[in-house]
């Protein structure tokens, strides 16, 4: 099984909209992708910044790669939120177990 982790942050006032966006465009899509074993969105607000982490579990690296179109995901997110994104990107990544 593979675990994939993604992190991002937005201004605190944009947290609700961003959470809805990630849930709709990420988490729900992951759950509907063959090979997915579950996906969660975690968040917290620290001062004027809201931090987000998605955690998803996959049958294999190949199954996980099919759900993550790399640059396209970051570009789509950044384009939609235009300037409201303080930091979007992936750190960490895969843990085999």
Order of alpha helices (4+ residues) and beta strands (2+ residues): beta-alpha-alpha-beta-beta-alpha-alpha-beta-beta
